[in-house]
Amino acid sequence: MRNTGAENRIRLRSVFISDVHLGSRDCRAAELLSFLDSIEVDNLFLVGDIIDLWSLRRTFYWPREHGDVVRAILARARAGTRVIYIPGNHDEDMRPLCGSVFGNLQIRRDCVHVTAAGRELLVTHGDELDAAVKFSPWLARLGGGAYALAMWLNRGVNACRRALGLPFWSLANYLKPRLGNAVRYVDAFERAAAGLAAQRGLQGVICGHIHRAGMREIDGISYCNDGDWVESCTALVEEKSGQLSLCSWTQPEQASSHKEVIEVAA
């Protein structure tokens, strides 16, 4: 893992990442390693599906870079970063450990994060909202199969793009906004997430699960989705002031200078 030097790192109060899917061939570990190496952070939230146990059960796949991500996170915890791990549905086997504390590493089912500006935000993976987002079982199976096919096709497309010196391109991200059912699902999920925060008397929610980074206000509740490290390579970051923004980190070779804020909310 490249060391940029602490003096060159972006200093942040909190970082939220999810849906890394270590153990999957679609995981973009190199980009995540580059991002982690380029930040200095007080609180690191792992918001579910960090390790893809579903994929590992089907076919064991664990290249060195995937292990490097785990080692980088543990090194941050040993160095004093507060790490909160909230297992998702793909790493739900870790949920029996919720409540455990290992030094600076905590495993939680969910938690409330208070920003530097005093806003109380629910942090949860988001798979618990699936029951509230009512789509027929056959549609869910069709959507899951179509997504798996898109990711499989994407590997071939990007192998060709790499050979031509072109950057990564996501077929799934291209299709999602253009498919009516996908757009309706995302909207329903976002509203269900905001509703969950409102039920708990909180001012916002931070989640992952749907691989769709975004920030919006829904009936006075701040909805923040940190995206994923399979398609978009995005993280939600909190500045020292408490300002939240979405950061896209797509070119590891330019990581020391590439920080693209794609949306900002106070």
N, C-alpha and C positions, 0 to 999 in steps of 0.2 A: 504494500500500500504506500503510495507516494506521500511524503510528508512535506506540506507546504510551509511549515513553521508557524508557531502560534501567532507571531506578529502579523502574518498575512491572512489569518483566518477571519471570516465574517463573524462578529460577536452578536449572539442572539440570546434572548431570555429562554425561549422554548421552541422546540421543533416537534412536529407531529408527522409521522410517516406510517403508512399502512400498506397492506397488499403487496408485499415484497415477493412472496411466493418462492422463497429459497427452496431448492429441491425440484423446481420446475425448470424446464428448458426455456421458458419464456421470461424468467427472471433476468433483470438487467443489473446484475450485481456490480459490474464495473462502474456504471454511472453512480450507483448508491455509494460505493466506496469513495469515489471522487468527491461526492457531495459531503459525506461525513468528514473527509479529510480537510475540507475547506471551511468548516464552521467551528466555532467555539460556543458551546451551549450549556446553560445551567440545567435545563429540564428536557429530557428526550423521551417522548411518548411513542411507544410502538403500538399502533392502534389496530392490531389484529392481522391475521394471515401473513405473519412474518415468515413462518416455515410452512410450506405446503405439504402437510402430511398425507393428504389425499393423493397427490401426485407421487410422492415417495412410495406409497403402498402399491401403486400400479407398476412403476418402474423406478428403481433406485437411481438417482442422478444427483451427484454432489461434487461438482468441480471445486477446485481450490478457492476460487473467488467467493463461493458461497460460504465456505468456512471462514474466509477472511472477513466477511461482513459480521458474522457472529463474534469473532475475536475483536473486531474494531468496536463493537457495541460494549462488550465486556470490559475492554480497556478503558472506555470512557467512564463506565461505572466505577472502576477501580481508581480512576483519576479524580473522582469527585462529582461527576455529572449524575444527577438524579434521573434514573431510568425507570419508567413505568410501563410495564408490558401488559397489554389487555388482549388476551387471546381471542381470535376470531373463529369462524366456522371451519376454516381449513386447518387451524391448529387448536381445535377445541379440546384435544386430548390434554392440553395444558391447563384447562379450566379447573380441574380438581386442586391445582396448586394455588388458586386465587386466594389471596390473603397472606401468602408467604412473602417474607422479606429476606433477601440475601445481600447484606451490605447496602449499597445504594440502588440495588435492583429490587423493585416491588412488582408482584404479579397481582393484578386486580381484575375483577369482572367488568367494572367501569369505574369512573372517578369524576370528581368535580374539580376543574382547574380554574383558579382565580387569576385573571390576568393582572399585569402591573397597573392597569387602569381600573381594577376592581370589579370587572365583569366576571360573573360566575357561569362557567360553560360545562355542560355535560360532555365527557369524553367516552365514547363507546364505539365498538366496531361497526354495528349496524345490522348484523344478520338477524337480530331479534325482531327487527321491523318487517321481516319477510311476510309474517302472518298478517300484518296490518295492510300490506300492499297486495290487494286481492286481484290476482290474475289466475286464470284457469290452469289446472295442472298440466294439461297438454301444451298450453302456450309456454309455460315455464320450461317444460322439457324441450320444446322446439327451440326456444331462445338459448338454452344451455348448449344444445347441440350445434346451433348456428355459430355461437361464440367460439366453441372449441374448433370448429372448422375454420373460422376466420383467423384464429391464432395459428393454426397449422399452416394455412396458406401464407400467413404473414412471415413465417420463418423462411420460406422459399423466396418470397419477394425481397426480404431484407438481405438474404445471402447474396442475391444478384446486385442489390444496391451497394452492399459493402464492396463487392468486386469492382464496381464502377466508381467507387469513392464517394458515394452519395450517403447522406445521413439516414438514420432510422425513420421509418414511416409506419404508422399504425393503421391497418385496414379497419380494425374494430372502431377506433376513434373516428375514422372517416364515415363509417356507416351509421353509428349510433344516432347522430342528430338528424339523419335522413330517413329513419325508420319510425313510423308513427307509434308503434307499440313501445319501442325503446324510449321515446320521448315521454310518453305518458307514464311509463314505469318510473323513470327518473323523477318526474314531477311528483308522483305519488309518494315515492320514497322520501324525497326532501321534505314534503309536508308532514309525513309521519314522524320523521326525525325531529322536526321543529315542534310538533305536538308533544312528543315525549319530553323534551326539555321544558315546555310550558307546564306540563302536568307536574313536574318536579319543582316548579317555581324558579327555574333558572332562566338566564337571559340568552342562552344560545347552546348550540350543540356542535361538537367536532366528531366526525366519523369517517369511515372509509367504505369498504364492502362493495360498492357498485362500480369502482374503477372510473369514476367521473368526478374530477376535481371541480369545485365550484364554491362560490360564496354568494349568498343572497339573504335578504331580509324577508321573513315569512310571518305575517301577522305580528310584527314587533319582535320576533325571535331571530337571532343571527344563526344561519345555517352555514357550516363550513365543512367541506369534504376535502381531505388532503390528497385524494387521487390514488396513485399506485406507482409501482416500480416495475411494471410489465409493459404498459402501453405509453404512459405519459411522463413518467419520472418527475413527479411533483411532490412537494411537501408544503405543509402549512407552517409558517414561521411567525413567531412573536418577537417583535423588537423589544428592546429594553423599556421603551415607552408604553408597551402594551398594545401597540398597533399590530394587527394581524394581516398577513398577506400570503398569497399563493406563489410559490417559487417553482419554476420549471428548470430542470437541470438535465439537459439532453446531450451535451457535448463534453465528455470528461476531459478531453485534451485541452479544453478552454475553461476548465472548471474554476481556476483561480480568479477569473474575471467575469464569468458568465452567471449573472443572477437576474433572471427576467421575472419581474412581478407582473402577474397577469390580472390580478384583481386585488383591491385593498378595501378593508373595512375597519372602521375605528373600533 
